[in-house]
Amino acid sequence: MSTTLAIFCKVIDNYGDIGICWRLARQLTAEHGVAVTLWVDDLASFRRICPPVDVAAGVQTVDGVTVRHWQTQDAAYAPADIADIVIEFFGCDIPPAYIEAMAACEPRPVWLNLEGLTAEEWVEGCHTLPSSHPRLPLTKHFYFPGFTGKTGGLLRETGLAIERHAFQHDGAARGAFLSRLGVTQQEQQAMLVSLFCYPYAPAAALMQAWQHGAQPVACLVPEGVAADAVQAFFGHPARAGDVATRGALTVRVLPFIPQPDYDRLLWACDLNFVRGEDSWVRAQWAGKPFVWHIYAQDENLHHKKLRAFLQRYAAAAVDAALGDFSLCWNGAAAPEQQGGWPDLWQRLHAALPTLAASAAAWEQQMLAHGDLAANLLRFAASLR
Ligand SMILES: Cc1cn([C@H]2C[C@H](O)[C@@H](COP(=O)(O)OP(=O)(O)O[C@H]3O[C@@H](C)[C@H](O)[C@@H](O)[C@H]3O)O2)c(=O)[nH]c1=O
């Protein structure tokens, strides 16, 4: 009988929470033969990254994963309902009766709290730490993704390198994919940039720099992203399919695309702007230069996290251009003190070939730590 595993996912906002849980669920099912149940409280957000999801279904099977709409904390559970491995994503509170039923199981399930990704050093000390339940005979372990061998590593499918390599070495496949998104031949031949960021990114200033720059840039932006900057560029609110050119810059608004297509978009572009957690990791697997817009936290805690990542990544990339650009993009440095956006862009643009080469080196370095799904299963097995 295959191992059973439950993932509890509460969508706090946006798409990263379900994006990560869905990716993990699919991989555990497809590559490890685990029988996964994904409990998720927001099917509408799920459907945006995975169109086959039926938002009205209490239970459904998608890509071999049992998806359950997690609607209440008050449902009843018996030990027979409990999975061998229970993952709560990001400390979401799983239903009290589920926890009681976990305690009644023999043997008791492995209970993991899967945490968010950060490059800070402290995660190495907290990764796999146990926490005893105050009342029940249960222990929960913290599990941290990360960038070193003392963490759980990063989510990455086994077949990803082959799939990406085939796509990136097949000009016709790239062309057909981009054409399907409406991207014209002319745009495909420009410097192709994907733009995914939070609303507070200085996207309008960057677009100005692109518009007045020497290099033709085609910027592909999902509908609703950088909405103010895109509206200012178009002169009206823009919808999927809208396209406009001013100076050297063409902006094309894309629909929100399914998760596997988003990967292909990252593979197809020359430079990717990504955000949050999941798209950030996917950009690291695209073999292309990228700029990360980090999710903002109180007291600028995110600037510390950004610097911790840049210290690892941009040090490997041996280029200050990415570091300076990233700090300004995230409001952690003043663009005026770096010569302004045209200068920041010129420097980043000049560094792109070096950054593309170091993206491959970084990927190899990360691969040495194994992948999060396999590492997590190995750790769970060591506890049973
Ligand atoms: C643009 C786009 C993204 N996606 C997917 C890729 C990712 O799985 C997902 C986006 O997730 P992220 O990149 O993580 O960014 P995000 O900002 O959407 O998500 C998260 O950021 C985390 C740091 C927070 O903890 C979360 O609460 C959440 O805000 O959406 C598509 O499937 N199609 C698309 O067209």
The ligand as an SDF file (V2000), in Angstrom:
LIG
                    3D

 35 37  0  0  0  0  0  0  0  0999 V2000
    2.1750   35.0810  -13.3900 C   0  0  0  0  0  0  0  0  0  0  0  0
    1.7470   33.6390  -13.1770 C   0  0  0  0  0  0  0  0  0  0  0  0
    2.1030   32.9660  -12.0390 C   0  0  0  0  0  0  0  0  0  0  0  0
    1.7070   31.6670  -11.8690 N   0  0  0  0  0  0  0  0  0  0  0  0
    2.0490   30.9500  -10.6330 C   0  0  0  0  0  0  0  0  0  0  0  0
    3.5090   30.7220  -10.3790 C   0  0  0  0  0  0  0  0  0  0  0  0
    3.4960   30.5400   -8.8750 C   0  0  0  0  0  0  0  0  0  0  0  0
    3.1650   29.1970   -8.5680 O   0  0  0  0  0  0  0  0  0  0  0  0
    2.3800   31.4580   -8.4130 C   0  0  0  0  0  0  0  0  0  0  0  0
    2.8870   32.7680   -7.8420 C   0  0  0  0  0  0  0  0  0  0  0  0
    3.4460   32.5440   -6.5770 O   0  0  0  0  0  0  0  0  0  0  0  0
    4.6600   33.3620   -6.0200 P   0  0  0  0  0  0  0  0  0  0  0  0
    5.6490   33.5170   -7.0780 O   0  0  0  0  0  0  0  0  0  0  0  0
    5.1250   32.7200   -4.7510 O   0  0  0  0  0  0  0  0  0  0  0  0
    4.1090   34.8300   -5.7100 O   0  0  0  0  0  0  0  0  0  0  0  0
    2.7450   35.3510   -5.0110 P   0  0  0  0  0  0  0  0  0  0  0  0
    2.9570   36.7340   -4.6080 O   0  0  0  0  0  0  0  0  0  0  0  0
    1.5970   35.1130   -5.9120 O   0  0  0  0  0  0  0  0  0  0  0  0
    2.5460   34.4420   -3.7760 O   0  0  0  0  0  0  0  0  0  0  0  0
    3.0150   34.4290   -2.4570 C   0  0  0  0  0  0  0  0  0  0  0  0
    4.1900   34.9160   -2.0490 O   0  0  0  0  0  0  0  0  0  0  0  0
    4.6000   34.3360   -0.8120 C   0  0  0  0  0  0  0  0  0  0  0  0
    5.9670   34.8080   -0.4420 C   0  0  0  0  0  0  0  0  0  0  0  0
    3.6020   34.6310    0.2630 C   0  0  0  0  0  0  0  0  0  0  0  0
    3.9020   33.8580    1.3640 O   0  0  0  0  0  0  0  0  0  0  0  0
    2.2520   34.2080   -0.1700 C   0  0  0  0  0  0  0  0  0  0  0  0
    1.2980   34.5710    0.7790 O   0  0  0  0  0  0  0  0  0  0  0  0
    1.9120   34.7380   -1.5190 C   0  0  0  0  0  0  0  0  0  0  0  0
    1.6920   36.1140   -1.4910 O   0  0  0  0  0  0  0  0  0  0  0  0
    1.5660   31.7080   -9.5280 O   0  0  0  0  0  0  0  0  0  0  0  0
    0.9850   30.9990  -12.8360 C   0  0  0  0  0  0  0  0  0  0  0  0
    0.6670   29.8070  -12.6700 O   0  0  0  0  0  0  0  0  0  0  0  0
    0.6180   31.6870  -13.9600 N   0  0  0  0  0  0  0  0  0  0  0  0
    0.9660   32.9700  -14.1830 C   0  0  0  0  0  0  0  0  0  0  0  0
    0.6000   33.5500  -15.2240 O   0  0  0  0  0  0  0  0  0  0  0  0
  1  2  1  0
  2  3  2  0
  2 34  1  0
  3  4  1  0
  4  5  1  0
  4 31  1  0
  5  6  1  0
  5 30  1  0
  6  7  1  0
  7  8  1  0
  7  9  1  0
  9 10  1  0
  9 30  1  0
 10 11  1  0
 11 12  1  0
 12 13  2  0
 12 14  1  0
 12 15  1  0
 15 16  1  0
 16 17  2  0
 16 18  1  0
 16 19  1  0
 19 20  1  0
 20 21  1  0
 20 28  1  0
 21 22  1  0
 22 23  1  0
 22 24  1  0
 24 25  1  0
 24 26  1  0
 26 27  1  0
 26 28  1  0
 28 29  1  0
 31 32  2  0
 31 33  1  0
 33 34  1  0
 34 35  2  0
M  END
$$$$
